Amino acid sequence: MKKEFARINDCKIAYALQGNNRLPVVVLSHALATRGEIWSYQLPVLSNRFCVLTYDIRGHGESEAGGESYTFPLLASDVAKLLEHLNIARIAFVGLSIGGMIGQQFALDYPDRLWGLVLCSTGSATDEKAKSILEERICRVRAEGLGGQVLPTLTRWFTKRFIEEAPCTMHWVSDLVLSTSVQGYLGCCRALQELDFTNQLAQIRTKTLLIPGAEDAGFPEKSSRIIQDQIPDSELTVLSGAAHLGCVEHAHAFNEILVPFLSRICSL
């Protein structure tokens, strides 16, 4: 994936545009400790119908870290200012995990910039237990780097069966984790500790779809149901057989949920 670069909020952000720029724009925002390439299974079917913008969240992939104090307003502002840089007026935002949280913040802060919102394997608040788990992870990564996070991360992200059946994919995703800067990982973990959107989500009026993975232990279906209950007229489709990274584990089934939704709301 050939990437371009823009200086956004004093940070160099890597991005790539694919498809006809006269078509409606879809932005894809990736999970923690991955990068824009995690959407590789979606790009062929999306770029046939839309102009698709992928980007690396600050501190991930080829984007600079730009410090270690991240907030969701900052991460959403990165997207908004990247769109200004590219002269893109309105988008559909598709976010995975922390990308879905950025999507919620973007919908709250920039409602006029959205024609659609898709939230995949995500949540809207971090409870005290999860905050403690994140704090332990922050301390470990600060001391040891990201190497020790690879195996537990794969175990959270994929079903046991898929891990066994797809060793080449596991190697690829492991490399994505290891390509993340420690600063970027820690910054996003700090933002996650402050996650608390649930009581604001009723303000969102954008056409919204939620796609939880049926086997996702970290962000189970109930996490998406909480969001669905708050966003008026939002839709939800469970991705059967998938854990956290359903866009990889069951890419074709994921695409058959995502693309028809975007095509339908785009024509409204």
C-alpha positions in Angstrom: 0.0 0.0 0.0 1.6 3.2 -1.2 1.2 5.9 1.4 1.2 9.7 1.4 2.0 11.9 4.3 0.4 15.0 5.8 1.4 17.1 8.9 -1.7 17.0 11.1 -1.9 18.5 14.6 2.0 18.7 14.5 2.3 15.1 13.7 3.1 13.3 10.4 0.2 11.1 9.5 0.4 8.4 6.9 -2.6 7.8 4.6 -3.7 6.2 1.4 -6.5 7.0 -1.0 -7.9 4.3 -3.3 -10.7 4.3 -5.8 -12.3 7.1 -7.9 -12.2 10.4 -6.0 -15.5 11.4 -7.5 -17.3 8.7 -5.5 -18.5 8.9 -1.9 -15.7 8.7 0.6 -15.3 5.9 3.2 -12.7 6.3 6.0 -11.3 3.1 7.6 -9.9 3.4 11.1 -7.9 0.4 12.4 -7.5 -1.3 15.8 -4.9 -0.7 18.4 -1.4 -2.1 17.5 -2.3 -2.5 13.8 -2.2 -0.1 10.9 -4.2 0.8 7.8 -3.2 -2.5 6.1 -5.5 -4.5 8.5 -8.3 -3.5 6.1 -6.6 -5.2 3.1 -9.4 -7.7 2.8 -12.0 -4.9 2.4 -10.2 -2.7 0.0 -11.0 -4.6 -3.3 -14.8 -4.6 -2.7 -15.0 -1.1 -1.2 -12.7 0.7 -3.7 -14.9 -0.6 -6.5 -17.8 1.5 -5.2 -16.3 4.2 -3.1 -13.2 6.3 -2.7 -11.5 4.7 0.4 -9.2 6.6 2.8 -7.1 4.5 5.1 -4.7 6.0 7.5 -2.3 5.0 10.3 -3.4 6.3 13.7 -0.6 8.4 15.3 2.1 6.2 16.7 1.1 3.3 14.4 2.4 2.1 11.1 4.2 4.9 9.3 2.6 7.8 11.3 4.6 9.7 13.9 3.8 9.2 17.6 3.6 12.9 18.3 3.9 12.5 22.1 2.3 10.0 24.5 -0.7 11.9 25.8 -3.6 10.9 23.5 -7.3 11.7 23.9 -10.2 10.7 21.7 -10.9 14.4 20.8 -7.3 14.6 19.5 -7.6 11.3 17.6 -10.8 12.4 16.0 -9.3 15.8 15.2 -6.5 14.0 13.4 -9.1 12.6 11.1 -11.0 15.9 10.7 -7.9 17.8 9.8 -6.7 15.1 7.4 -10.0 15.4 5.6 -9.5 19.2 5.4 -6.1 18.6 4.0 -7.6 16.4 1.3 -10.6 18.7 0.7 -13.0 15.9 1.6 -16.3 17.3 2.8 -18.3 14.2 4.1 -17.5 10.6 4.8 -18.7 7.4 6.1 -16.5 6.4 9.0 -15.8 2.7 9.6 -13.9 2.0 12.8 -12.6 -1.2 14.3 -12.0 -1.5 18.1 -10.2 1.8 19.1 -11.1 2.9 15.6 -14.7 2.5 16.5 -14.2 4.7 19.5 -12.6 7.3 17.4 -15.6 7.0 15.2 -18.0 7.7 18.1 -15.9 10.8 19.1 -15.9 12.0 15.4 -19.7 11.6 15.2 -20.1 13.7 18.4 -17.7 16.4 17.4 -18.2 16.6 13.6 -21.7 15.4 12.9 -22.0 17.4 9.7 -19.0 15.6 8.2 -20.7 12.2 8.3 -23.1 10.4 6.0 -22.6 7.0 7.7 -21.0 5.3 10.7 -19.9 1.7 11.2 -18.7 0.5 14.6 -16.9 -2.9 14.6 -15.9 -4.9 17.7 -15.9 -1.8 19.9 -17.3 -0.3 23.1 -18.4 3.0 24.6 -17.0 3.0 28.1 -14.1 1.5 30.1 -14.9 0.1 33.5 -12.6 0.1 36.5 -11.5 -3.5 36.0 -10.5 -2.7 32.4 -8.7 0.4 33.4 -6.6 -1.7 35.8 -5.8 -4.2 33.1 -4.7 -1.4 30.8 -2.5 0.1 33.5 -0.8 -3.3 33.9 -0.3 -3.5 30.2 1.1 0.1 30.1 3.7 -0.7 32.8 4.7 -4.0 31.0 5.1 -2.4 27.6 7.0 0.6 29.0 9.4 -1.8 30.7 9.6 -4.6 28.0 8.4 -3.3 24.7 5.7 -4.8 22.6 7.2 -8.3 22.1 5.5 -9.7 25.1 2.1 -8.5 23.9 2.0 -10.4 20.7 0.8 -13.8 21.9 -1.8 -12.6 24.3 -3.1 -10.1 21.7 -3.5 -12.8 19.0 -5.4 -14.9 21.6 -7.8 -12.1 22.3 -8.2 -11.1 18.7 -8.9 -14.5 17.0 -10.6 -17.8 17.8 -8.4 -20.7 18.7 -9.5 -22.5 15.5 -8.4 -19.6 13.3 -5.1 -19.2 15.1 -4.4 -22.9 14.3 -5.6 -22.8 10.8 -4.0 -19.5 9.7 -0.3 -19.4 10.8 0.7 -17.1 7.9 -2.0 -14.6 8.9 -0.9 -14.8 12.5 2.7 -14.0 11.4 1.4 -11.0 9.4 -0.7 -9.6 12.3 2.2 -10.2 14.7 4.4 -8.1 12.5 1.7 -5.3 12.6 1.8 -5.4 16.4 5.6 -5.2 16.5 5.6 -2.3 14.0 3.7 -0.1 16.4 5.7 2.4 18.4 5.7 2.1 22.2 4.7 5.7 22.4 1.7 5.2 20.1 0.6 2.1 22.0 0.9 3.8 25.4 -0.8 6.9 24.1 -3.8 4.9 22.8 -4.0 2.9 26.1 -4.2 6.2 28.0 -7.1 7.3 25.8 -8.8 4.0 26.3 -8.6 4.4 30.1 -10.7 7.6 29.7 -13.3 6.1 27.4 -16.8 7.2 28.5 -19.2 7.9 25.6 -22.3 6.0 26.5 -24.4 8.9 27.9 -23.6 11.1 24.9 -24.4 8.7 22.1 -28.1 9.7 21.9 -26.9 12.9 20.2 -25.7 10.9 17.2 -28.1 11.1 14.3 -25.9 9.5 11.6 -27.1 6.2 10.0 -25.2 3.7 12.1 -24.4 0.0 11.9 -22.7 -2.1 14.6 -20.8 -5.3 13.7 -19.7 -7.2 16.9 -18.0 -10.6 16.6 -19.9 -13.4 18.1 -16.8 -14.9 19.8 -15.3 -11.6 20.9 -14.6 -11.9 24.7 -13.1 -8.4 25.1 -15.9 -6.5 23.3 -18.9 -9.0 23.3 -22.2 -8.4 21.6 -23.6 -6.7 24.7 -21.0 -3.9 24.3 -22.4 -3.1 20.9 -26.0 -3.5 22.1 -25.3 -0.8 24.7 -24.3 1.5 21.9 -27.2 0.5 19.7 -29.6 1.2 22.5 -28.3 4.8 22.6 -27.9 5.7 19.0 -31.4 6.3 17.4 -32.4 3.9 14.6 -29.0 2.2 14.6 -28.6 -1.3 13.2 -26.7 -4.3 14.5 -25.5 -7.5 12.7 -23.5 -10.1 14.6 -20.6 -11.6 12.7 -20.8 -15.3 13.4 -17.7 -17.3 14.3 -15.4 -14.3 14.6 -13.6 -12.9 17.6 -12.3 -9.4 17.7 -10.8 -8.9 14.2 -13.7 -10.1 12.2 -12.6 -8.1 9.2 -9.7 -10.5 9.0 -11.0 -13.8 10.5 -14.3 -13.8 8.4 -13.4 -11.2 5.8 -15.9 -12.3 3.2 -18.9 -12.5 5.6 -17.8 -9.1 7.1 -17.7 -7.5 3.6 -21.3 -8.8 2.9 -22.5 -7.0 6.0 -20.5 -3.8 5.5 -20.7 -3.1 1.7 -24.5 -3.5 1.3 -25.1 -1.2 4.3 -22.8 1.6 3.0 -24.3 1.2 -0.5 -27.9 1.5 0.8 -27.4 4.5 3.0 -25.3 6.2 0.4 -28.2 6.2 -2.0 -30.7 7.6 0.5 
